[in-house]
Amino acid sequence: MTNEGPDSESPDGTVDDDWHLFASASYGSAEAEPAEIMEIEETPEDEWFDGDDHIHSGASIDWEAPPCPAPLGIAHVIKIGTCDNCLHRIGGRRVDSTGAEGGAMLRAEAHSRDSELEKAEIPDLCPLCENLFEDVTNIVDRVVESTNDYEYSTMQFGIHLPKDMIQSEDSIRTKHGAQGSKPLKSSFVNSIQEEISGRIQGVSFVKESPDIMITIDALTLRVDVDVRPIFIYGRYRKLERGIPQTRWPCRACRGRGGDCENCKGTGLQYTESVQDLIGEPVRSTMDASDTSFHGMGREDIDVRCLGSGRPFVLEIKGPRTRKTDLEELSEKINSEASGKVEVNSLRWSQKREVSRIKETRSEKSYTIRFKAGEELPEEEVIEAINSLSGRVLEQETPKRVSHRRAAKIRKRKVTSISDILVEGDEIQFSLRCEAGTYVKELVHSDEGRTTPSVKEVLGTECEVLWLDVGDIHSD
């Protein structure tokens, strides 16, 4: 006994609520007689409440009961209100059925051993799962309804259970359940999967890269369906200038559309892009919600991309159809984007290839045509331009991209120069160079930001007329 009052705090700083229980019975109160106090001190310790019991609907968990599969252990977990599903999973006894049916068999066996057990008042709420297994069919109904319009073969589940439920279940199961009995979360997921397998043919459950991801909140029974995207790898050739690689939001309305006169409500600065010329036929074929485009670099809007094409990965979001013939899809894209964009080498891909595409830095071949400030002797032009072959350029961030690129000096090597053509004051040549080379600036120097340059070696102004990507040497 201590002389602390009802407002005293326990060692952890909280008010000791148990004191009020005893105080209401006049134990330890200011009016208590010394005899009463002595009587309490003589009470055996095992009669005191030690704060370690768990109460479930009025039935106290006896921590001294043997664990399952001992008959007394099974009898005890039945007394505290364990449902048939939980009885089977923690009972540790093999029966002919599983789940609730298996638990019902264990319960019947226990009743046959102890007739009084059947007469005992059993709490309505299971202390392990709080009757969560009763909602399995309801959850499966929602999953089936939500995924009915989608084509899929693999599924993954994510379940959120309240922390206090997990902790309470774990403490009871580890003390009274059979050794190796399954935790609540995995057992609950298994029950859902078993019922889904009986209602949806051909579905398998995976731990990564599913077609559909299902997340369930066990507290609210909310079911969310995330249809995972599909990825297609390919190469594209841009045959027409004036087309951006990806969607370009309207500068005036910033992509909002509506009553914007500049974009006529489309929200786009340019109505066409490589992304949509390729993506829209795919989106419509696979009944998807949208697409994202991931290219191995990009060319300027006024630059064509020829040769074997630029590698890309198209991400198809929320597809209702996941299987299609890629050859037919390629023909559809090339037909609808005829003369503007065409694709080749389509194949199924995965998300990790997006990173590879983005991170790969390949040499590229270009052909560029420019107009010199004056006509120069052909031999002199050829010799001057050839002198840049094998040179390392120092390129300060160009003015045209300074608003979106860090200001720094980049060193890039010109691997080779070939096919120099001189036609009066117009000159054309091909080159191969490192990834990230600013080829237009190599010609006109960008007011000296690129050195050496064609302008520098020719000693005259140079105006770029056009530029083509000849090939991307990624393979």
SEVEX-483303 format. One record per residue: x, y, z of N, C-alpha, C in turn; residue in three letters. Coordinates in steps of 0.02 Angstrom, whole numbers, plus 50000, padded with zeros to 5 digits. Atoms other than C-alpha are relative to their C-alpha. Layout:
<pts>
XYZXYZXYZAla;...
</pts>
This chain:
<pts>
500424994050000500005000050000500445006250000Met;499674993549999500525018049969499515005250023Thr;500444994649977499845034650027499835004849943Asn;500154995650057499615041549850499255001049995Glu;500714998450007497955050049816499744998149932Gly;500315001950064496735047349669500275003749940Pro;499734996350056497635060349563500734998449988Asp;499295001650010499335052049577500124997049931Ser;499845002550067500225047249417500424993750005Glu;499605006150005500955030549368500695002049974Ser;499324998450023502815029549321500035002749929Pro;499974997650069502395032849138499675006849992Asp;500274993350004501565049349181499265000449993Gly;500734999950009499735044149163499664998750066Thr;500385000949939498415044449296499814992750007Val;500145007049988498175027249374499254998950008Asp;500725000749999496365023449327499784994550047Asp;500215005449956496355007349430499875002450071Asp;500114997349933496435017749588499275001550012Trp;500694998049992494675024249558499554993950011His;500405006149989494005006449549500004997950072Leu;499955002049930494645002449720499725005450046Phe;500254994649958494215019649793499244999850004Ala;500735000349999492395017349744499744994750047Ser;500205005249953492365001949855500245001750070Ala;499774997249936493035012750000500674997450022Ser;499345002349984494735004049995500505005849994Tyr;499484995050003496135015950039499745007150005Gly;500284993249996494965030850063500185002950068Ser;499824996649938495215043850200499584997550057Ala;500435002349947493745036450296500124992750019Glu;499915007249987494385018550293500314998950069Ala;499745001849935494715010550462500654996149992Glu;499375003850004496435003250500499894992749989Pro;500135007150010495654985950509499894998449928Ala;500135001150071495044987750331500654999949960Glu;499364999750036496764992550273500414993750012Ile;499635006149984497564977850364499714994149964Met;500335005750034496274966250285500234999649928Glu;499794999950070496784971650111500724997749994Ile;499305001950004498624969550150500094992550008Glu;499945007249989498284951650203499704995949942Glu;500305003550057497394947450040500554996949958Thr;499495003350042498394934649937500105003749935Pro;499844996250060499284942249787499644997549939Glu;500315002650060498464930449662499285002249992Asp;500684997550007496774938549697499995007149972Glu;499974993250026497384955449639499974999949923Trp;500004999150073497044961349462500685002649979Phe;499324998150017498744962149380500045004149936Asp;500004995750060498214972349226500204996449937Gly;499765003750059498724958349106499464995849967Asp;500555003750032497014950849067499725004149942Asp;500354996850055496124954548904499264998150006His;500725001249993494244956348914499685000749931Ile;500344999950065493214952148759499274998150011His;500725001149992491324954348772499844996550065Ser;500155002849934491384949748956500374993650015Gly;499645006349987492464934048936500745001450006Ala;499304998649987494194935349012500444994549970Ser;499535004850028495654927248922500444997350056Ile;499605003349949496484914749036500694998549971Asp;499345000750029498334916548998500344993450021Trp;499705006249977498694900349091499734993949963Glu;500285005650038497634889748975500524997549950Ala;499505002650047498674878048866499835002349929Pro;500134997950069498884882848683499684994449959Pro;500265004850048498004874348539500604996249971Cys;500635003750009497894860548480499774996050060Pro;500245003549941497684854448659499255001050008Ala;500734999349992495824850948693499815005850045Pro;500164994449955495834863248839500145006749967Leu;499854993950037496644876248727499455001849951Gly;500544998950048495314874148593499375002150037Ile;500584998249960493964874748727500045007250023Ala;499924993249975494674890948795499885005249946His;500094994950053494754900148628499285000149976Val;500725000050015492964894648596499635004250051Ile;500344996349947492424901848764500085007649992Lys;499904992850006493174918948726499695002949937Ile;500394997550057492144920048566500334999449933Gly;499665000750064493334914548427499524997349946Thr;500445002150055492414913048260500274993749968Cys;499805006350031492484897348154500625000849957Asp;499414998950042493754904848032500635000350041Asn;499414999349958494954909748169500144993650039Cys;499915006349965494654893448262500394995149957Leu;499645004650046495244883748110500725002149990His;499314997850016496774894648076500474999750060Arg;499555000349942497434894448256499934993350037Ile;500135006349964496744877248308500544994949993Gly;499455004750009498184867448235499794992849990Gly;500265006850011497084852348198499804999249927Arg;500195001450070496874844548026499304997149998Arg;500685002550011495074842247972499894999849925Val;500145001050071494264838347805499865006449962Asp;500174993750033493774856447770500455005650026Ser;499614994249980494574873547783499545005750017Thr;500404994049986494014890747837499484998950053Gly;500545000449951492364892247927499754992950008Ala;500235007049995491864874247886500484995950044Glu;499515003549959493484867747962499945001950073Gly;500094997849931493224878448117499374997250032Gly;500625002949974491444872048134500104992750021Ala;499845006949981492124854248136500374999650066Met;499644999849937493354858548274499555001850058Leu;500474997949947491964866848372499554994150019Arg;500435005849987490854851348353500384994750040Ala;499595004849963492284840248414500075002150073Glu;499934997449931492524851548566499364999250039Ala;500655000749967490654851148605499894992750020His;500105007049985490674832148597500434997750060Ser;499575001649943492104831648723499745003150065Arg;500234996349941491294844348840499305002749985Asp;500694997950014489394845748835499845006750031Ser;500124993649968489454860648953500255005849957Glu;499714994850042490484870348826499485003049952Leu;500524997750046488994871248708499505004650034Glu;500484996049963487934878948845500295006750023Lys;499684993949976489204892348888499815006049957Ala;500174993850036488794910248842500605002349961Glu;499444998250044489894914148693499915007249976Ile;500044993250025490264932548651499865000249925Pro;500184999450071489614938648483500595002149956Asp;499464997150039491224947248429500644996050010Leu;499385003949997492764936848387500575004550024Cys;499464995849974494244943648488500615000449954Pro;499424999950045495484939548349499875004149937Leu;500124996650064494654946348191499425005050003Cys;500584995749993493144955948258499494998649944Glu;500485002550050492084945548136500145002749930Asn;499814997450066493054952247987499864995049944Leu;500105005050052492884935747893499284999849974Phe;500694999750023491004938547882499925004749940Glu;500044995150054491384952547758500354997749936Asp;499635002350059492374941847634499575000249938Val;500445000250059490904939047517499825007049977Thr;500164993150017490444957447524500585003249963Asn;499414997150033492224962447478500104997049931Ile;499925003350065492324949547338499485002649950Val;500514997150044490684956147268500235006649971Asp;499764993550023491454973447257500594999449953Arg;499445001150045493054966947179499764997749932Val;500255002650063492114957247046499645005449961Val;500374994650033490974972047008500485005349972Glu;499544994850021492444984146997500464997949943Ser;499535002450052493494973146882499664996549942Thr;500385003850050492114965846775500145002249928Asn;499914997450068492504977146626500724999749976Asp;499295000050018494374973946624500244992949984Tyr;499685006450018495414960246545500634999450042Glu;499415000949958496704953246665500084992650016Tyr;499875006949981497514937046720500374999550066Ser;499655000049935498534942046874499745005550044Thr;500274995249951498014951047032500434999950063Met;499644999449937498854957447189499575003750050Gln;500404996949948498074962247356500435003950049Phe;499714996349945498514975447483499455001250051Gly;500524999649948497554974947648500255004750056Ile;499854995749943497524988547781499574997950059His;500355001849938497074982547956500195005050054Leu;499834995649944496964993748110500574997250042Pro;499415002249962498564992948212499804996450064Lys;500205003149936497654988948375499714993049989Asp;500275006650015496764974248291500574995149989Met;499435004350014498424967148229500364998150065Ile;499645001249937499244969048400499604995450046Gln;500425004149957497774961448494499984992849975Ser;500035006750030497634946748374500664996350009Glu;499355003149995499494943548380500144997650072Asp;499875001949931499554943148570499604993750019Ser;500415005949985498114930548581500254993949961Ile;499805005650042498704919748436500664997050022Arg;499345002749981500514918348493499974996550068Thr;500055003249934499954913548669499574993849998Lys;500485005449997498474902148634499924996249934His;500065003450064498604897648449500534994649994Gly;499525005250013499484882348383500645003049970Ala;499374997650028501304884548337499975000049924Gln;500014999450073501474890648159499345002149971Gly;500654997850026499674896748145500085006649963Ser;499924994250044499434910248013499725006350031Lys;500244993649976499244928648056499345001949966Pro;500654997950025497584937448027500035002649929Leu;499994996750066498114947747876500074994949943Lys;499895004850054498784933447769499414995249994Ser;500585004550002497314922247817499405003449968Ser;500554996250029496074935747772500085000749924Phe;499864999550072496904938347603499884993349966Val;500115006750029496894919547571499264998549991Asn;500725001350004495034918747607499695003849942Ser;500254996050056494694932747483500214996949934Ile;499745002950062495794924747351499654993449983Gln;500355006350013494954907747371499315001149971Glu;500684998750026493234915147343500035003149931Glu;499934997050067493834925447195500164994649949Ile;499815005450046494614909947116499394995849981Ser;500605003850015492934901347128499505003849956Gly;500474996050039492054915747040500295002949936Arg;499684997350060493334921946913500494994849974Ile;499595005350028494114909046800500665002849972Gln;499374998450031495954909746753500425005350035Gly;499614994849966496534922846879500514996850047Val;499485002249954498164920246974500225005950042Ser;499824994749953498834929947123500755000450006Phe;499274999050002500584937347117500205005350051Val;499744995249952501694947847229500325006149966Lys;499724994350036502384959247093499774999849928Glu;500204999150070501954965846920499324996949985Ser;500665002750015500084961846928499665004049944Pro;500424996250047498814966746795499555004850038Asp;500464996049958497674973346932500234999750072Ile;499834999549929498094979447107499375001850039Met;500594998749958496704978447238500235002150069Ile;499854997849932496844988347400499345000350039Thr;500605000649959495604985347541500135003050068Ile;499984997349932495304995447699499524995950042Asp;500415004549960494684982747826499545003850049Ala;500414996249953493994996447938499365002649968Leu;500584997350035492835004247809499734995549945Thr;500155004650055492784989647684500035003449932Leu;499914996650064493285001747548500464995849955Arg;499625003950048493924992747393500215004749943Val;499744995950055495055002147270500354995549950Asp;499725004050055495534994947101500485004349960Val;499494996550039497145000547017500204995549941Asp;499825003850060497294994046839500715002149980Val;499314998450013499154993246809500125001349926Arg;499884998250070499845000946649500364994549961Pro;499635004550046500524991446499500535004249965Ile;499454996450032502154996146415500174996749934Phe;499815002450066502604994546231500635003749978Ile;499384997150026504354997346162499955000349924Tyr;499964999550073504665003245984500475005549979Gly;499624994450028505535015645870499535004149956Arg;500424995850043504725030445784500445004249954Tyr;499704995450048505185040445631499535005949991Arg;500414994050010504555058345623500165002749930Lys;499894998550071504335062345439499825007249983Leu;500234993250013503615079945453500245004750055Glu;499784995149951504295095445537499395003450032Arg;500544996349968503265105845657499584995850048Gly;500375004449954502705091345768500434998850062Ile;499625001349939503275090745951499984992650018Pro;500005007049980503735074146029499434998450047Gln;500545001249951502525075446176499515005849998Thr;500514994849998500965085646211500305006550026Arg;499744993549982501335104146223499425004350024Trp;500574996149974500125113546338499995007049972Pro;500104993250027499415129846273500335005050046Cys;499664995049960500475144546330499515004950032Arg;500484995149975498955155646353499604997550060Ala;500435002649947497835144546459500354994750043Cys;499615005049964499215132746521499664993150002Arg;500285006750008498285117546460499294999350027Gly;500675000649972496605121546540499454999649948Arg;500505000350054495685123546374499425004650013Gly;500594995949987493905129346402499865004949944Gly;500164994850049493565145946314500625003349971Asp;499384997150024495385149046269499985000749924Cys;500014998850072495445157146096500654997749967Glu;499355001750028497285153446073500034992749977Asn;499985007150016497055134446075499324997349979Cys;500685002050019495195134146033499724994550045Lys;500285004649950494815124446191500354993350005Gly;499675006549998496025110146158500494999450059Thr;499495000149948497265115246293500704998649974Gly;499365001850030498685111546170500265005549955Leu;499694995150043499905123246086500034997349928Gln;500015003450065500035110545944499504994350005Tyr;500535005149997498565099245905500264993049990Thr;499715006750011499705084945852500674999550034Glu;499355001549970501185076845937500164992749983Ser;499805006950011502185060945913499644995650051Val;500335003949948501445055046078499294998149981Gln;500705001550016499645056446018499924996549932Asp;500055003450065499945051145838500134992550008Leu;499885007149985500625034845910499514997650053Ile;500385002149941499655034346074499264999349990Gly;500735000250008497885037746016499754993649967Glu;500225006550028497735022445902500084994450051Pro;499895005149948498455012046045499475000650054Val;500494998949947497305019946175499314997549979Arg;500665002250022495755016846071499964992549991Ser;499995007350010496264999046027499954996350066Thr;499975003449935496584994446209499515003050050Met;500514996949958495155005146277500305002550065Asp;499644997449942496345014146394499785007150016Ala;500194993349979496145030346490500475005349972Ser;499514995150024497745038946430500664996549985Asp;499335002750013499555036646377500535004950025Thr;499414995949986501265043046430500554997849953Ser;499495001550050502725044146311500705001050030Phe;499324999749974504535040446359500494998749943His;499555000750056505815043646223500735000250021Gly;499284999749989507705041246214500245006749973Met;499864993250022507985059946207499435002549957Gly;500514997150044506995071246090500335004649950Arg;499774995350050507245081145933499585006450005Glu;500384993750000506715099445913499384999249957Asp;500635000450036504985102645845500095000849925Ile;499894998850072505705108245677500504995149970Asp;499515005050023506845092945661499654993449986Val;500265006750014506395076645575500454994750032Arg;499625005749974506945059745644499924994349950Cys;500045004950055507375047445506500394993750019Leu;499625006149987508425031745488499564994550029Gly;500395005449969507865017145596499535002650054Ser;500474997049953506985029145714500285000750071Gly;499804998849930507105034845895499654995050046Arg;500315004749953506815021746032499535003650048Pro;500484997249952505325024846145499644994350037Phe;500455004549964504215016346274499355003850010Val;500664997149990502355020046271499674996750060Leu;500355002549940501455018346438499255000849989Glu;500734999950011499615013646417499664999550068Ile;500294999649933498615018646572499274997550000Lys;500685002549990497045009746633499714996249941Gly;500275003650058496854997746485499464995050020Pro;500515005149988495254987546481500174993749961Arg;499755005750039496044976246349500754999850006Thr;499285000549989497794969846384500364996149946Arg;499695004050052498104958946232499785002549931Lys;500154997950069498214964246051500584997849955Thr;499495001950048499184959945894500425006149984Asp;499584994050008500664971845887500145001649926Leu;499914998650072500894969845699499415003949973Glu;500604996450021499104975145669499985007050030Glu;499994993549967499314989245795500495004749965Leu;499504996050036500884995245704499715002549933Ser;500304998050063499934995445539499475005450010Glu;500514995049985498515005245618500315006850014Lys;499664993749984499705018445687500275003249936Ile;499694997450061500625020345522499495002449950Asn;500534997950046499005021545425499685006650022Ser;500344994049976498205034745536500475006050003Glu;499514994549997499825045045550500405000449936Ala;499655000550064500295042645367500325006649980Ser;499644994150023501635054845308500255004350057Gly;499794995949943501895061745483500464996050047Lys;499635004249954502495047845598499894992749980Val;500085007150008502815029345578500414996350051Glu;499665003949948503335015845701500244993449972Val;499765006650017504294999645690500264996650063Asn;499695004049946504984985745802499605000050065Ser;500405000049939503514986045923500054993250035Leu;500005006149959503614973446066499765001950070Arg;500224998849931502924971546241500605001550044Trp;499464997849957503974979646375499785000250073Ser;500154999449929504024983046562500225006850025Gln;499864993349973504154998246674500745001350006Lys;499284998949990506004995646708500355002349936Arg;499684997850062506384998646524499935007549990Glu;500064992750003505785016546544500645003250025Val;499384997449972507305019846653500584999049952Ser;499465001350047508445011646526499985004949941Arg;500094995450056507735022246386500225007150020Ile;499854993249977507905038246488500755000950013Lys;499304999449978509675034546547500514998549946Glu;499535001850053510445027946386500225006249962Thr;499724994450037511595040546303500394997249940Arg;499725003050060511945035246125500255005449952Ser;499794995550054512925043345986499455000649948Glu;500514998850051511845050845850500325002749937Lys;499794997350065512035054645666499495005249977Ser;500434994650024511345070645590500205002049930Tyr;499854996450062511215079445424499735007050009Thr;500204993149990511155098345429500165004149938Ile;499914995550057510965111745295499965007250026Arg;499994993149977511395129945321500195004749943Phe;499834995050050511635146045225500565004350027Lys;499424996149980513315154745233499895007449983Ala;500074992850013513485173645237500275002249933Gly;499724998550066514435173045074500214993549967Glu;499775005950036514935160844939500754999250010Glu;499305001549988516585152344976500234994449954Leu;499755005550043517695140944871499844993250031Pro;500235006649976517095122944884500554996550038Glu;499455003549966518805115844929500145002950069Glu;499874996649936519035128845065499464998150051Glu;500555001849956517315124745138500094992850025Val;499935007149981517615105945136500574999150049Ile;499425000749955519325107545217499855002950069Glu;500154996749936518685119445352499524995850042Ala;500505003949963517185108745400500314993450022Ile;499675006349982518225092745398500475000950059Asn;499534998849945519405100745522499664999250068Ser;500375000849937518035099045654499924992750018Leu;500075007149986518025080045641500504997950054Ser;499595002249945518685072445801500125005250054Gly;499904994749952518655089045893499524999550058Arg;500434999649942517935091446067499735007150005Val;500324993549996516695105746076499895002050073Leu;500214997249936516425116946225499375004149987Glu;500654996950015514585121746225499685002750064Gln;500384996949946513835134046347499264999249985Glu;500725001050009511975131646375499715005049951Thr;500274995550050511115138946220499465004750027Pro;500514995249978510015154246239499304997149992Lys;500685002550015508525144846164499744995050052Arg;500225004749948508495132246307500215002250070Val;499734997749935509225142746448499455000450053Ser;500554999549950507495144246530499854993350032His;500155006649972507435125346561500624995650009Arg;499385003849992509255119746564500495003950044Arg;499524996849956510605123146692500555003449959Ala;499474996350033511905135946643500684996950016Ala;499345002949991513535126646618500314998749932Lys;499645001650062514835122046488500054992549993Ile;499985007250013514665104646412500534998649947Arg;499505002150049516065095746320499724994049962Lys;500265005250043515495085146173500464999049940Arg;499545001550055516505076246040499634998849935Lys;500235001450067516175076545853500394993949975Val;499655006250018516575058545804500245000049928Thr;499815000050071516565060645615499565004949961Ser;500374995650046516005072045473500064997149930Ile;500005003050067515515066145298499495003549955Ser;500504997950050514535070045139499905007649999Asp;500054992650003514935088645130499795002049930Ile;500284997850064513925096844991499975007649999Leu;499994992750006514205114744932499615001949937Val;500424997650055512865122944823499925007550007Glu;500014992849993513265141344809500125001950073Gly;499914998149930513015149144980499644995250048Asp;500325005049957512055133945045500464993950005Glu;499535005549986513075120145126499644994850042Ile;500325005549964512545103145189500544994850017Gln;499545005449982513495089545283499684995550053Phe;500235004849950513245074345393500544999350053Ser;499525000949946514065071045561499744994950050Leu;500175004449944514095058645703500335002950062Arg;499734996749941514315065245879499714996950064Cys;500235002549935514075061746064499295002350015Glu;500664998049978512375062046145500045006750036Ala;500034993649966511885079346204500355005649963Gly;499684994850039512795088846067499475004749971Thr;500454995150032511915104946013500265001249930Tyr;499745000050069512105102845825499895006749966Val;500124993450030511305119245772500525005050023Lys;499514995349972512475128645888500704998549974Glu;499365001750031513945118945814500095003949935Leu;499954996450064513535127845650500035007550011Val;500024992749996513045145645701500345002950062His;499594998349941514025145945867499625003150057Ser;500414997049947512605154145966500365005850033Asp;499654993949978513545170645978500634998250040Glu;499385001949968515145161746027499944995350059Gly;500095004549943514385150346159500254992949984Arg;499725006450021514975135146058500665001349964Thr;499354999250033516795133746011500384993350001Thr;500024996750065517485128445892499324998949966Pro;500635000550036516055130345767500135000849925Ser;499944999150073515735130345579500095007449984Val;499934992750011515515149145587500715002350012Lys;499314997949983517225150745668500504997849947Glu;499505002550048518165139745543499885002949930Val;500134997050066517295147445391500105007550001Leu;499914992849995517435165145455499425004049973Gly;500594996550026515665169845403499394997950039Thr;500625001749966513915170145473499684993849969Glu;500325006150024512935153945460499294999750028Cys;500705000549980511045152145463499744993049985Glu;500245006950008510335134645492499345000149962Val;500615000650039509015130045362499584994250025Leu;500355005749972508555112845426500494994950029Trp;499605005149968509165098245529499604993650003Leu;500325006649994508755079645522500424995450045Asp;499665005349964509185065845644500054994249952Val;499915005550047509945052345534499914993250033Gly;500065006449964510085038345662500215000950072Asp;499825000249929510215034545847500324993350012Ile;499615006249997511565021745880499954997150071His;500115002649932510825013546034500114992550005Ser;499935007349999511034995245983500714998049980Asp;
</pts>
